[in-house]
Amino acid sequence: MLERDERAKFMNLFTDEEHCELRNQVPELFETFSEVVKGDIDYLRIIYLGENFPTHTVAHTDFIASDFKDGVVPHSFYRLNWPILNAESYETLFFRSDVEPQWREDKENKMSGYTWLDSEIELIDSVVTDTPTLIDVRQIHGFRKVANNLPRILLTFRPSNGDSDYLKNLVNSD
């Protein structure tokens, strides 16, 4: 097993070496992913939500309008979130807002990004990710603790074809 440094408390990106090791150890994961989403895995992250995870000011989107300069898509719109441990502990919340997000930094938790305050958003849906779930990360989203079984751990996959109509249709089909 590879040694891990403390790159982040909340979200760890697999290094290239770890990604290659995982591909060698579990090739079926990569093969099945390609068959199901019709693309490769761009990256994997571990999302770790523990007792100290802040639930304030975490409503965010992974994109803002300025990401789309000259019509260039920076990377995938979608993530496949795969529960590993204690999926029932947090729910993913989806919001809408008429307010532009503000850049905020949380140095203690090593998080930064364009976020909304709780007073600036309206809840429109929620889901407990207890099965693999494909989400559109352009939608404002965040997390809420609903049980005390911690930590909640999931893998999040960014597919290489994340702006495809195929994934868009998967996300929008109910």
N, C-alpha and C positions, 0 to 999 in steps of 0.2 A: 504494500500500500504506500502511496506517495505521502510525504509529509505535507501538511497544509499550513500555510502561514495565515495570519489573521488579516486577510485582505478586506473583509467587511463583516460587520455583525449581522446584517440583514440578508444580503444577497452575495453569493460567491459565484463568480464566473469560473468555470473549469478552465485550467490552463490548456494550451495546445497539447502538452505532454499527457495530461489527464484525459483529455478528449480522445487522444490516440489509444491510450491504455484501455479506456472504456470500450472503444470500438473493437479492440483486439479481444477483450474479455467477454463482451456481450454483443457479437455481431448481429444477432437476431433482433436486438433492439433497433439498430440502424436500418436493417432490411425491412422490418415491419413498419417502421416510421415512414420510410420511402414509399412503401406500398399504399399505406393509408392516406398520407397527405400529399402524395405525388411530388415530393421534394426531399431534399436532404436536410440534415440538422445543421443549421448555421452555427448555433451555439447552445450550450446547456448552462443553466444556472440552478443553484440550490437556493430556494427561498426558505428562510428560517424565521419563524415567528415565535418568539419566546415570551417570557413574562415581562421583559422590559421593552417589548416592541411598542413604539408610540402609536396610539390610535388617533391622535389629533394631527391635523394638517397633512394627512396622507392621501387625500383624494387627489388623484393625478391622472394624467394621460401620458403615454409614451411618445406623443407627437404634439407639436403645435404648428400653426400655419407656416411659420418661417422655416420649418424643416423641409418644405417643398419648394425650395428655390429653383426656378427655371423648370418646374415640372419633374424634377428628379426625386424619385422615391428613395429615402435614405436607407431603409431596410424594412423588414417584414412588418406588416400590420397585425399579425396574429401570433399568439403564443399557445402552445399546448401545455396546460398545467396538469401534472400527474401527481396525485397525492401519494405520499410515502408514509407519513406518521401523523396520527391525530387529526385527520381531515375535519372532524366535526368541531374542532376548537375555534375555528374562524370561518366567517362567511365573507365572500367577496361581494362588495356592494357596487352598484352601478348608478351613476348620477347624471344629471344634466345641469347646465348653468348658463346664464347669460353674461357672466362675468369672465373677463380674461384672466388666465392664471398668472400667478406671480412666481418668480424664481425664489426659492427658499432653500436654505442649507441647514442641515441638522448635523453638525460636526460630531456630536456625541455618538450618534448612530450611523455615521458615515453615509448619509443619504442626502441627496440634493436633487432638485428638479422643479419643474413647473407644477405648482399645486394650488388647490383651492382651500379656503377655510371652510369649516363646517357651515358657517352662516351664509356661504355663497353658493351652496349646492342644494339640489332637490333629489332625493332618493327615488329611483324609478324601478329598480329590481335588485334582487340579491340571489346568491346561490352558495350552497356549501359544496365545495369542490371535493366530493368523496368518490368521484370517478374521473378518469381523464376528461378534461374539459378544454375546448378550443375557445379562446376569447379574442375579441377585437380590441387591441390595446389603444386604439384611438378614442375609445369610449372612456369617459372619466370613470375611474374605479378606485376602490380602496378596500380596507379590511376592517372587520369588527370582530372582537373576541366574543364568542357565544358559549364557551365551555372552558373548564380549567385544565383539560388534558394538554399539557405542553411538553415540549415544543411542537408546533405544527410545522411539518417539513414537506415541501413538495419540490419536484423538479419542474422547471419551465424550459420548454424547447422553443427555439425560434427557427421556423422552417425557412429554407432558402427561397421558396416560392411564395412568400408571405403576402404578396400583392396580387395573387392570382384569383381569377373568378371562381376556380374550384373551391378554394378555402372560403371565399366570401359566401358562396352558396351553402357550404357546410355550416358556417356560423349562423346564417340567417334562416336555416331550415329548423322547424320545430316539430 
